[in-house]
Amino acid sequence: MNVVSAAVQVGMLGLFLPVMLYLQSVLGFGALEAGLVMAPAMVVSAVLSPVAGRLADRVGGKYVLMGGLALFAAGLAWLAAVVDVGRAWYEFQPPLLVAGFGIGCVFGPMVTVAMYGVEPRMAGAASGVLNTVRQIGTIVGSAAVGAVLQNRLAASLREEAAARAASLPPGVRGGFLAGFDDAAGGGLDVGAGRGGAPVRVPPGTPPDVAEHLRRVAASTFEHGFVHAMLPTLALPIAVIALGAAACVLVRRRPAGAPHAAPAAAPTDVGTPS
């Protein structure tokens, strides 16, 4: 369950970090609008979580967990297929709802399964370890997802800029390519609106050429970001699949074992999960 816990946190970061940046940087949504796009999936997760926890108490959490993780990964894969330039907000709702349904099937059963065979006197320590691993998963996940996104975005921006530079007048091509090379090699202004890599318009450039240069720069960034998202989302999908595979090692609760051992009888609580 520690493996599952860490995998879920990596998956959550893999969902929220690139998607929120995409909604704001590529589609031009404000922070509130981007949050509202994600909200229905989180509402589904919150409503379903206690139901999944009770179901895990009755039938065992192993298969509930595996199903939830599979849905989470499927939702992310579907989302990766939907992501593109110029999408409408409602096009993301089906994959996000599938991912939210999967998340709702994970958190309650995960804790239940983890605590199956823990002696009451060790329950606090076990819970603390589980939560610590979750925090470690959050830290590692944010670093890993951010690093993959930055690396892939740098590469895709160079490719997109080289492909689109041919449509520009010869006098501005060099500055256009250099601007994206510099942006890819340093910090990228993502999350602040369209055009995360600003392109400087040379003084004296005719207005129509300057406007065309800005449009090409915006298109370069948008398509580059979309192409960078696909390998970025592949990382959390793979980690979630690893978490689902770890559930195979979960032992079934012994027949007749109580859901929570009484405080007066700290022994004979079954074998560990």
Long-range contacts (C-beta under 8 A, 24 or more apart in sequence): 1-110, 1-113, 1-114, 1-130, 1-250, 1-273, 2-114, 2-129, 2-130, 2-133, 3-242, 3-243, 3-246, 4-65, 4-69, 4-106, 4-110, 4-243, 4-246, 4-247, 5-110, 5-114, 5-130, 5-133, 5-134, 5-137, 6-133, 6-134, 6-136, 6-137, 6-140, 6-141, 6-243, 7-69, 7-137, 7-239, 7-240, 7-242, 7-243, 7-246, 8-69, 8-72, 8-103, 8-106, 8-107, 8-110, 8-134, 8-137, 8-240, 8-243, 9-134, 9-135, 9-137, 9-138, 9-141, 10-137, 10-140, 10-141, 10-144, 10-145, 10-235, 10-236, 10-239, 10-240, 11-72, 11-73, 11-76, 11-141, 11-236, 11-237, 11-239, 11-240, 11-243, 12-103, 12-138, 12-141, 13-138, 13-141, 13-142, 13-145, 13-236, 14-76, 14-141, 14-145, 14-232, 14-233, 14-235, 14-236, 14-237, 14-239, 15-76, 15-79, 15-99, 15-236, 17-142, 17-145, 17-146, 17-149, 18-145, 18-149, 18-229, 18-232, 18-233, 19-79, 19-92, 20-191, 21-149, 21-190, 21-191, 21-225, 22-83, 22-225, 22-226, 22-229, 24-190, 24-191, 24-192, 24-193, 25-190, 25-191, 25-192, 25-193, 25-194, 25-196, 25-221, 25-222, 25-225, 26-85, 26-194, 26-221, 26-222, 26-225, 26-226, 27-86, 27-87, 27-89, 28-193, 28-194, 29-89, 33-89, 37-89, 37-92, 37-93, 37-96, 38-96, 40-93, 40-96, 40-97, 40-100, 41-93, 41-96, 41-97, 41-99, 41-100, 41-103, 42-100, 43-100, 44-97, 44-100, 44-101, 44-104, 45-100, 45-101, 45-103, 45-104, 46-104, 47-104, 48-100, 48-101, 48-104, 48-105, 49-104, 49-105, 49-107, 49-108, 50-108, 51-104, 52-104, 52-105, 52-106, 52-107, 52-108, 52-109, 53-107, 53-108, 53-109, 53-111, 53-112, 54-108, 55-109, 56-108, 56-109, 56-112, 56-113, 57-112, 57-259, 60-113, 60-252, 60-253, 61-109, 61-110, 61-112, 61-113, 61-250, 62-113, 62-247, 62-250, 62-252, 64-105, 64-109, 65-105, 65-106, 65-109, 65-110, 65-113, 65-244, 65-247, 65-250, 66-244, 66-247, 66-248, 67-102, 67-105, 68-101, 68-102, 68-103, 68-104, 68-105, 68-106, 68-109, 69-102, 69-106, 69-240, 69-241, 69-243, 69-244, 69-247, 70-102, 70-244, 71-98, 71-99, 71-101, 71-102, 71-105, 72-99, 72-102, 72-103, 72-106, 72-240, 73-102, 73-237, 73-240, 73-241, 73-244, 74-98, 74-99, 74-102, 75-99, 75-100, 75-101, 75-102, 76-233, 76-236, 76-237, 76-240, 77-233, 77-237, 79-233, 80-229, 80-230, 80-233, 80-234, 80-237, 83-226, 83-229, 83-230, 83-233, 84-226, 85-219, 85-222, 85-223, 85-226, 113-250, 113-273, 114-273, 115-260, 115-273, 116-253, 116-257, 116-270, 116-272, 116-273, 117-253, 117-257, 117-269, 117-270, 117-271, 117-272, 117-273, 118-269, 118-272, 119-261, 119-266, 119-267, 119-269, 120-260, 120-261, 120-262, 120-263, 120-266, 120-269, 121-266, 141-236, 141-239, 144-235, 145-232, 145-235, 145-236, 148-231, 148-232, 148-235, 149-228, 149-229, 149-232, 150-188, 152-227, 152-228, 152-231, 152-232, 153-184, 153-188, 153-190, 153-224, 153-225, 153-228, 154-184, 154-185, 154-188, 155-184, 155-228, 156-223, 156-224, 156-225, 156-227, 156-228, 157-183, 157-184, 157-197, 157-220, 157-221, 157-224, 158-184, 159-224, 159-227, 160-219, 160-220, 160-221, 160-223, 160-224, 160-227, 161-220, 161-224, 164-216, 164-219, 164-220, 167-212, 167-216, 168-212, 168-213, 168-216, 169-209, 171-202, 172-201, 172-202, 172-205, 172-209, 172-213, 175-199, 175-200, 175-202, 176-213, 176-216, 176-217, 179-217, 180-217, 180-220, 190-225, 194-218, 194-221, 194-222, 195-221, 196-221, 196-225, 197-221
